[in-house]
Amino acid sequence: MNKLIKYLKETKVELRHVNWPTRNQAFNYTAIVIGLSILVGIYLGVFDALFSYLIMKLI
């Protein structure tokens, strides 16, 4: 039990050293991740459709 309490206290101290992003930065980073995820999804979807079409033509 003492190890758990010590761990939690040390964790609390370490969290004070974290450089947390501002609300605006968090919003911007989230928007970038969502935007890139959509672009990668479109990119992969196009190639999937292209390869599916080509395979269907070969078969």
C-alpha atoms as a printed R data frame, in Angstrom:
   type eleno elety resid chain resno       x       y       z
1  ATOM     1    CA   MET     A     1   0.000   0.000   0.000
2  ATOM     2    CA   ASN     A     2   2.877   2.366   0.772
3  ATOM     3    CA   LYS     A     3   4.288   1.860  -2.722
4  ATOM     4    CA   LEU     A     4   0.972   2.895  -4.247
5  ATOM     5    CA   ILE     A     5   0.781   6.058  -2.151
6  ATOM     6    CA   LYS     A     6   4.393   6.912  -2.992
7  ATOM     7    CA   TYR     A     7   3.710   6.328  -6.696
8  ATOM     8    CA   LEU     A     8   0.646   8.597  -6.642
9  ATOM     9    CA   LYS     A     9   2.542  11.366  -4.850
10 ATOM    10    CA   GLU     A    10   5.431  11.163  -7.320
11 ATOM    11    CA   THR     A    11   2.992  11.179 -10.217
12 ATOM    12    CA   LYS     A    12   1.351  14.328  -8.866
13 ATOM    13    CA   VAL     A    13   4.754  16.036  -8.629
14 ATOM    14    CA   GLU     A    14   5.668  15.005 -12.181
15 ATOM    15    CA   LEU     A    15   2.359  16.286 -13.570
16 ATOM    16    CA   ARG     A    16   3.274  19.762 -12.312
17 ATOM    17    CA   HIS     A    17   6.250  19.722 -14.694
18 ATOM    18    CA   VAL     A    18   4.122  18.960 -17.744
19 ATOM    19    CA   ASN     A    19   3.813  21.780 -20.261
20 ATOM    20    CA   TRP     A    20   0.066  21.552 -20.959
21 ATOM    21    CA   PRO     A    21  -1.239  23.005 -24.252
22 ATOM    22    CA   THR     A    22  -3.579  25.955 -24.161
23 ATOM    23    CA   ARG     A    23  -7.212  25.500 -25.127
24 ATOM    24    CA   ASN     A    24  -6.506  27.077 -28.528
25 ATOM    25    CA   GLN     A    25  -3.506  24.808 -29.158
26 ATOM    26    CA   ALA     A    26  -5.503  21.713 -28.182
27 ATOM    27    CA   PHE     A    27  -8.295  22.759 -30.553
28 ATOM    28    CA   ASN     A    28  -5.835  23.357 -33.407
29 ATOM    29    CA   TYR     A    29  -4.002  20.061 -32.867
30 ATOM    30    CA   THR     A    30  -7.301  18.199 -32.729
31 ATOM    31    CA   ALA     A    31  -8.446  19.843 -35.971
32 ATOM    32    CA   ILE     A    32  -5.149  18.875 -37.646
33 ATOM    33    CA   VAL     A    33  -5.484  15.245 -36.542
34 ATOM    34    CA   ILE     A    34  -9.095  15.036 -37.723
35 ATOM    35    CA   GLY     A    35  -8.240  16.700 -41.039
36 ATOM    36    CA   LEU     A    36  -5.284  14.409 -41.707
37 ATOM    37    CA   SER     A    37  -7.354  11.372 -40.742
38 ATOM    38    CA   ILE     A    38  -9.998  12.351 -43.273
39 ATOM    39    CA   LEU     A    39  -7.370  12.916 -45.977
40 ATOM    40    CA   VAL     A    40  -5.716   9.552 -45.318
41 ATOM    41    CA   GLY     A    41  -9.124   7.877 -45.364
42 ATOM    42    CA   ILE     A    42  -9.930   9.428 -48.732
43 ATOM    43    CA   TYR     A    43  -6.485   8.518 -50.079
44 ATOM    44    CA   LEU     A    44  -6.823   4.890 -48.989
45 ATOM    45    CA   GLY     A    45 -10.426   4.733 -50.191
46 ATOM    46    CA   VAL     A    46  -9.455   5.912 -53.673
47 ATOM    47    CA   PHE     A    47  -6.687   3.339 -53.966
48 ATOM    48    CA   ASP     A    48  -8.942   0.610 -52.597
49 ATOM    49    CA   ALA     A    49 -11.606   1.442 -55.151
50 ATOM    50    CA   LEU     A    50  -9.007   1.601 -57.935
51 ATOM    51    CA   PHE     A    51  -7.459  -1.741 -57.035
52 ATOM    52    CA   SER     A    52 -10.871  -3.341 -56.608
53 ATOM    53    CA   TYR     A    53 -11.856  -2.108 -60.054
54 ATOM    54    CA   LEU     A    54  -8.627  -3.401 -61.594
55 ATOM    55    CA   ILE     A    55  -8.983  -6.813 -59.941
56 ATOM    56    CA   MET     A    56 -12.587  -7.092 -61.119
57 ATOM    57    CA   LYS     A    57 -11.442  -6.314 -64.680
58 ATOM    58    CA   LEU     A    58  -8.772  -9.022 -64.452
59 ATOM    59    CA   ILE     A    59 -11.206 -11.610 -63.166
